[in-house]
Amino acid sequence: MDEFPEMNWSEVARGAIREKVIKLEFLKNFASKSELTEEDALRLGKEVSKAVAKRFKEMK
């Protein structure tokens, strides 16, 4: 940060926080409308992770 004293770091931080809040509000709203249980979400996440890992292994 010392290398770029011309930057308004407070504004940069405010912008980053604002973006994070918007994303969290979206996720909260999205999750409130979801009919998936936490178990379903975890199971789907594991399936996706396995599929992605398999795909990367096949690329080698």
Gaussian input, Z-matrix of N, CA and C with variables (Angstrom, degrees):
# hf/3-21g

backbone

0 1
 N
 C     1     B1
 C     2     B2     1     A1
 N     3     B3     2     A2     1     D1
 C     4     B4     3     A3     2     D2
 C     5     B5     4     A4     3     D3
 N     6     B6     5     A5     4     D4
 C     7     B7     6     A6     5     D5
 C     8     B8     7     A7     6     D6
 N     9     B9     8     A8     7     D7
 C    10    B10     9     A9     8     D8
 C    11    B11    10    A10     9     D9
 N    12    B12    11    A11    10    D10
 C    13    B13    12    A12    11    D11
 C    14    B14    13    A13    12    D12
 N    15    B15    14    A14    13    D13
 C    16    B16    15    A15    14    D14
 C    17    B17    16    A16    15    D15
 N    18    B18    17    A17    16    D16
 C    19    B19    18    A18    17    D17
 C    20    B20    19    A19    18    D18
 N    21    B21    20    A20    19    D19
 C    22    B22    21    A21    20    D20
 C    23    B23    22    A22    21    D21
 N    24    B24    23    A23    22    D22
 C    25    B25    24    A24    23    D23
 C    26    B26    25    A25    24    D24
 N    27    B27    26    A26    25    D25
 C    28    B28    27    A27    26    D26
 C    29    B29    28    A28    27    D27
 N    30    B30    29    A29    28    D28
 C    31    B31    30    A30    29    D29
 C    32    B32    31    A31    30    D30
 N    33    B33    32    A32    31    D31
 C    34    B34    33    A33    32    D32
 C    35    B35    34    A34    33    D33
 N    36    B36    35    A35    34    D34
 C    37    B37    36    A36    35    D35
 C    38    B38    37    A37    36    D36
 N    39    B39    38    A38    37    D37
 C    40    B40    39    A39    38    D38
 C    41    B41    40    A40    39    D39
 N    42    B42    41    A41    40    D40
 C    43    B43    42    A42    41    D41
 C    44    B44    43    A43    42    D42
 N    45    B45    44    A44    43    D43
 C    46    B46    45    A45    44    D44
 C    47    B47    46    A46    45    D45
 N    48    B48    47    A47    46    D46
 C    49    B49    48    A48    47    D47
 C    50    B50    49    A49    48    D48
 N    51    B51    50    A50    49    D49
 C    52    B52    51    A51    50    D50
 C    53    B53    52    A52    51    D51
 N    54    B54    53    A53    52    D52
 C    55    B55    54    A54    53    D53
 C    56    B56    55    A55    54    D54
 N    57    B57    56    A56    55    D55
 C    58    B58    57    A57    56    D56
 C    59    B59    58    A58    57    D57
 N    60    B60    59    A59    58    D58
 C    61    B61    60    A60    59    D59
 C    62    B62    61    A61    60    D60
 N    63    B63    62    A62    61    D61
 C    64    B64    63    A63    62    D62
 C    65    B65    64    A64    63    D63
 N    66    B66    65    A65    64    D64
 C    67    B67    66    A66    65    D65
 C    68    B68    67    A67    66    D66
 N    69    B69    68    A68    67    D67
 C    70    B70    69    A69    68    D68
 C    71    B71    70    A70    69    D69
 N    72    B72    71    A71    70    D70
 C    73    B73    72    A72    71    D71
 C    74    B74    73    A73    72    D72
 N    75    B75    74    A74    73    D73
 C    76    B76    75    A75    74    D74
 C    77    B77    76    A76    75    D75
 N    78    B78    77    A77    76    D76
 C    79    B79    78    A78    77    D77
 C    80    B80    79    A79    78    D78
 N    81    B81    80    A80    79    D79
 C    82    B82    81    A81    80    D80
 C    83    B83    82    A82    81    D81
 N    84    B84    83    A83    82    D82
 C    85    B85    84    A84    83    D83
 C    86    B86    85    A85    84    D84
 N    87    B87    86    A86    85    D85
 C    88    B88    87    A87    86    D86
 C    89    B89    88    A88    87    D87
 N    90    B90    89    A89    88    D88
 C    91    B91    90    A90    89    D89
 C    92    B92    91    A91    90    D90
 N    93    B93    92    A92    91    D91
 C    94    B94    93    A93    92    D92
 C    95    B95    94    A94    93    D93
 N    96    B96    95    A95    94    D94
 C    97    B97    96    A96    95    D95
 C    98    B98    97    A97    96    D96
 N    99    B99    98    A98    97    D97
 C   100   B100    99    A99    98    D98
 C   101   B101   100   A100    99    D99
 N   102   B102   101   A101   100   D100
 C   103   B103   102   A102   101   D101
 C   104   B104   103   A103   102   D102
 N   105   B105   104   A104   103   D103
 C   106   B106   105   A105   104   D104
 C   107   B107   106   A106   105   D105
 N   108   B108   107   A107   106   D106
 C   109   B109   108   A108   107   D107
 C   110   B110   109   A109   108   D108
 N   111   B111   110   A110   109   D109
 C   112   B112   111   A111   110   D110
 C   113   B113   112   A112   111   D111
 N   114   B114   113   A113   112   D112
 C   115   B115   114   A114   113   D113
 C   116   B116   115   A115   114   D114
 N   117   B117   116   A116   115   D115
 C   118   B118   117   A117   116   D116
 C   119   B119   118   A118   117   D117
 N   120   B120   119   A119   118   D118
 C   121   B121   120   A120   119   D119
 C   122   B122   121   A121   120   D120
 N   123   B123   122   A122   121   D121
 C   124   B124   123   A123   122   D122
 C   125   B125   124   A124   123   D123
 N   126   B126   125   A125   124   D124
 C   127   B127   126   A126   125   D125
 C   128   B128   127   A127   126   D126
 N   129   B129   128   A128   127   D127
 C   130   B130   129   A129   128   D128
 C   131   B131   130   A130   129   D129
 N   132   B132   131   A131   130   D130
 C   133   B133   132   A132   131   D131
 C   134   B134   133   A133   132   D132
 N   135   B135   134   A134   133   D133
 C   136   B136   135   A135   134   D134
 C   137   B137   136   A136   135   D135
 N   138   B138   137   A137   136   D136
 C   139   B139   138   A138   137   D137
 C   140   B140   139   A139   138   D138
 N   141   B141   140   A140   139   D139
 C   142   B142   141   A141   140   D140
 C   143   B143   142   A142   141   D141
 N   144   B144   143   A143   142   D142
 C   145   B145   144   A144   143   D143
 C   146   B146   145   A145   144   D144
 N   147   B147   146   A146   145   D145
 C   148   B148   147   A147   146   D146
 C   149   B149   148   A148   147   D147
 N   150   B150   149   A149   148   D148
 C   151   B151   150   A150   149   D149
 C   152   B152   151   A151   150   D150
 N   153   B153   152   A152   151   D151
 C   154   B154   153   A153   152   D152
 C   155   B155   154   A154   153   D153
 N   156   B156   155   A155   154   D154
 C   157   B157   156   A156   155   D155
 C   158   B158   157   A157   156   D156
 N   159   B159   158   A158   157   D157
 C   160   B160   159   A159   158   D158
 C   161   B161   160   A160   159   D159
 N   162   B162   161   A161   160   D160
 C   163   B163   162   A162   161   D161
 C   164   B164   163   A163   162   D162
 N   165   B165   164   A164   163   D163
 C   166   B166   165   A165   164   D164
 C   167   B167   166   A166   165   D165
 N   168   B168   167   A167   166   D166
 C   169   B169   168   A168   167   D167
 C   170   B170   169   A169   168   D168
 N   171   B171   170   A170   169   D169
 C   172   B172   171   A171   170   D170
 C   173   B173   172   A172   171   D171
 N   174   B174   173   A173   172   D172
 C   175   B175   174   A174   173   D173
 C   176   B176   175   A175   174   D174
 N   177   B177   176   A176   175   D175
 C   178   B178   177   A177   176   D176
 C   179   B179   178   A178   177   D177

   B1=1.4484
   B2=1.5261
   B3=1.3218
   B4=1.4626
   B5=1.5242
   B6=1.3318
   B7=1.4633
   B8=1.5251
   B9=1.3280
   B10=1.4593
   B11=1.5301
   B12=1.3148
   B13=1.4666
   B14=1.5323
   B15=1.3260
   B16=1.4652
   B17=1.5340
   B18=1.3201
   B19=1.4643
   B20=1.5262
   B21=1.3086
   B22=1.4616
   B23=1.5322
   B24=1.3260
   B25=1.4563
   B26=1.5238
   B27=1.3082
   B28=1.4702
   B29=1.5218
   B30=1.3202
   B31=1.4635
   B32=1.5230
   B33=1.3105
   B34=1.4686
   B35=1.5268
   B36=1.3248
   B37=1.4641
   B38=1.5253
   B39=1.3318
   B40=1.4705
   B41=1.5226
   B42=1.3262
   B43=1.4647
   B44=1.5207
   B45=1.3234
   B46=1.4622
   B47=1.5262
   B48=1.3152
   B49=1.4676
   B50=1.5235
   B51=1.3260
   B52=1.4635
   B53=1.5347
   B54=1.3328
   B55=1.4648
   B56=1.5230
   B57=1.3213
   B58=1.4656
   B59=1.5225
   B60=1.3246
   B61=1.4656
   B62=1.5263
   B63=1.3197
   B64=1.4672
   B65=1.5233
   B66=1.3318
   B67=1.4631
   B68=1.5224
   B69=1.3311
   B70=1.4593
   B71=1.5255
   B72=1.3277
   B73=1.4641
   B74=1.5213
   B75=1.3338
   B76=1.4632
   B77=1.5264
   B78=1.3344
   B79=1.4610
   B80=1.5259
   B81=1.3152
   B82=1.4653
   B83=1.5262
   B84=1.3251
   B85=1.4566
   B86=1.5262
   B87=1.3200
   B88=1.4600
   B89=1.5259
   B90=1.3216
   B91=1.4633
   B92=1.5276
   B93=1.3216
   B94=1.4656
   B95=1.5219
   B96=1.3259
   B97=1.4617
   B98=1.5254
   B99=1.3182
   B100=1.4598
   B101=1.5210
   B102=1.3200
   B103=1.4568
   B104=1.5237
   B105=1.3299
   B106=1.4601
   B107=1.5193
   B108=1.3079
   B109=1.4586
   B110=1.5255
   B111=1.3055
   B112=1.4611
   B113=1.5260
   B114=1.3353
   B115=1.4727
   B116=1.5216
   B117=1.3398
   B118=1.4668
   B119=1.5235
   B120=1.3144
   B121=1.4637
   B122=1.5281
   B123=1.3221
   B124=1.4647
   B125=1.5247
   B126=1.3268
   B127=1.4630
   B128=1.5206
   B129=1.3298
   B130=1.4633
   B131=1.5250
   B132=1.3128
   B133=1.4603
   B134=1.5194
   B135=1.3246
   B136=1.4697
   B137=1.5261
   B138=1.3344
   B139=1.4651
   B140=1.5246
   B141=1.3100
   B142=1.4656
   B143=1.5235
   B144=1.3189
   B145=1.4660
   B146=1.5233
   B147=1.3255
   B148=1.4651
   B149=1.5253
   B150=1.3199
   B151=1.4625
   B152=1.5259
   B153=1.3105
   B154=1.4704
   B155=1.5222
   B156=1.3231
   B157=1.4676
   B158=1.5218
   B159=1.3163
   B160=1.4668
   B161=1.5251
   B162=1.3033
   B163=1.4657
   B164=1.5335
   B165=1.3233
   B166=1.4643
   B167=1.5255
   B168=1.3365
   B169=1.4621
   B170=1.5242
   B171=1.3344
   B172=1.4655
   B173=1.5206
   B174=1.3207
   B175=1.4622
   B176=1.5258
   B177=1.3037
   B178=1.4754
   B179=1.4971
   A1=110.66
   A2=115.44
   A3=118.95
   A4=111.49
   A5=116.02
   A6=120.04
   A7=112.25
   A8=116.90
   A9=121.39
   A10=110.61
   A11=117.58
   A12=120.27
   A13=112.88
   A14=116.51
   A15=118.89
   A16=112.11
   A17=117.06
   A18=120.40
   A19=110.18
   A20=115.49
   A21=121.31
   A22=106.55
   A23=115.98
   A24=120.66
   A25=112.66
   A26=117.74
   A27=119.79
   A28=109.90
   A29=116.29
   A30=120.45
   A31=110.91
   A32=116.87
   A33=120.77
   A34=109.67
   A35=116.80
   A36=121.48
   A37=110.75
   A38=117.24
   A39=120.54
   A40=110.53
   A41=116.50
   A42=120.57
   A43=111.98
   A44=116.63
   A45=120.84
   A46=110.70
   A47=116.33
   A48=120.56
   A49=110.00
   A50=116.99
   A51=121.71
   A52=110.27
   A53=117.14
   A54=121.16
   A55=111.18
   A56=116.93
   A57=120.98
   A58=110.68
   A59=117.61
   A60=121.54
   A61=110.24
   A62=117.39
   A63=121.21
   A64=110.21
   A65=116.97
   A66=120.62
   A67=111.20
   A68=117.02
   A69=120.24
   A70=111.33
   A71=117.69
   A72=120.88
   A73=110.40
   A74=116.68
   A75=120.41
   A76=110.05
   A77=116.82
   A78=120.40
   A79=111.67
   A80=116.42
   A81=120.33
   A82=109.94
   A83=116.79
   A84=121.67
   A85=110.48
   A86=116.18
   A87=121.47
   A88=110.43
   A89=116.23
   A90=121.03
   A91=111.59
   A92=117.38
   A93=120.06
   A94=111.63
   A95=117.36
   A96=121.74
   A97=112.35
   A98=116.77
   A99=121.49
   A100=111.06
   A101=114.91
   A102=119.94
   A103=111.23
   A104=117.07
   A105=121.00
   A106=110.14
   A107=115.06
   A108=118.39
   A109=107.84
   A110=116.00
   A111=119.47
   A112=110.11
   A113=116.35
   A114=120.58
   A115=110.85
   A116=116.59
   A117=120.68
   A118=110.91
   A119=116.07
   A120=120.67
   A121=110.72
   A122=117.31
   A123=120.72
   A124=110.93
   A125=116.74
   A126=120.84
   A127=110.62
   A128=116.64
   A129=120.27
   A130=111.28
   A131=116.63
   A132=120.57
   A133=111.78
   A134=116.37
   A135=120.39
   A136=110.71
   A137=116.66
   A138=120.22
   A139=110.90
   A140=116.58
   A141=120.64
   A142=110.10
   A143=117.09
   A144=120.74
   A145=111.10
   A146=116.73
   A147=120.32
   A148=110.74
   A149=116.88
   A150=120.74
   A151=111.08
   A152=116.73
   A153=120.66
   A154=110.00
   A155=117.23
   A156=120.80
   A157=110.35
   A158=116.91
   A159=121.38
   A160=110.40
   A161=115.82
   A162=120.35
   A163=111.13
   A164=116.76
   A165=120.23
   A166=111.49
   A167=116.95
   A168=119.99
   A169=110.60
   A170=116.57
   A171=121.06
   A172=111.79
   A173=117.41
   A174=121.36
   A175=111.71
   A176=117.50
   A177=120.83
   A178=112.24
   D1=-33.10
   D2=179.81
   D3=-65.54
   D4=-23.85
   D5=-179.70
   D6=-72.17
   D7=-20.24
   D8=-177.26
   D9=-126.13
   D10=67.04
   D11=-176.66
   D12=-66.46
   D13=-18.21
   D14=-179.24
   D15=-74.93
   D16=-12.81
   D17=-179.93
   D18=-76.99
   D19=141.43
   D20=174.43
   D21=-90.17
   D22=86.80
   D23=-172.93
   D24=-65.07
   D25=-27.91
   D26=176.70
   D27=-64.15
   D28=-41.48
   D29=179.10
   D30=-68.77
   D31=-37.93
   D32=176.62
   D33=-60.69
   D34=-45.70
   D35=179.33
   D36=-64.07
   D37=-43.92
   D38=178.62
   D39=-59.52
   D40=-43.19
   D41=179.48
   D42=-62.77
   D43=-42.83
   D44=179.34
   D45=-64.63
   D46=-41.82
   D47=178.76
   D48=-65.23
   D49=-42.86
   D50=179.05
   D51=-59.08
   D52=-46.22
   D53=179.23
   D54=-61.77
   D55=-41.80
   D56=-179.98
   D57=-64.28
   D58=-41.77
   D59=179.06
   D60=-62.82
   D61=-42.38
   D62=178.70
   D63=-60.91
   D64=-45.01
   D65=179.29
   D66=-63.98
   D67=-42.17
   D68=179.65
   D69=-65.57
   D70=-39.06
   D71=177.28
   D72=-63.42
   D73=-41.57
   D74=178.19
   D75=-61.35
   D76=-47.59
   D77=-179.06
   D78=-63.28
   D79=-39.43
   D80=179.00
   D81=-63.11
   D82=-44.98
   D83=179.14
   D84=-64.74
   D85=-44.22
   D86=179.95
   D87=-61.27
   D88=-45.95
   D89=-178.35
   D90=-66.08
   D91=-32.88
   D92=-178.37
   D93=-67.85
   D94=-23.93
   D95=-179.90
   D96=-94.51
   D97=-5.60
   D98=-175.68
   D99=-78.48
   D100=143.42
   D101=175.60
   D102=-101.39
   D103=1.58
   D104=177.84
   D105=-71.44
   D106=140.28
   D107=172.62
   D108=-83.84
   D109=167.20
   D110=177.69
   D111=-62.20
   D112=-38.03
   D113=177.48
   D114=-60.74
   D115=-45.15
   D116=178.73
   D117=-59.54
   D118=-44.52
   D119=-178.39
   D120=-63.56
   D121=-42.62
   D122=178.49
   D123=-64.50
   D124=-42.19
   D125=179.36
   D126=-62.59
   D127=-46.02
   D128=178.69
   D129=-63.05
   D130=-40.03
   D131=178.27
   D132=-60.97
   D133=-41.67
   D134=178.53
   D135=-65.72
   D136=-40.99
   D137=178.95
   D138=-62.75
   D139=-42.88
   D140=178.88
   D141=-64.06
   D142=-44.20
   D143=179.74
   D144=-60.14
   D145=-42.90
   D146=178.69
   D147=-63.61
   D148=-42.92
   D149=-179.24
   D150=-64.26
   D151=-40.95
   D152=179.21
   D153=-66.48
   D154=-43.41
   D155=178.97
   D156=-61.34
   D157=-43.14
   D158=179.10
   D159=-61.57
   D160=-42.84
   D161=-178.72
   D162=-62.99
   D163=-42.24
   D164=179.12
   D165=-67.03
   D166=-37.57
   D167=178.07
   D168=-63.89
   D169=-38.34
   D170=-179.70
   D171=-69.34
   D172=-24.03
   D173=-178.98
   D174=-74.37
   D175=-21.74
   D176=-176.86
   D177=-72.70

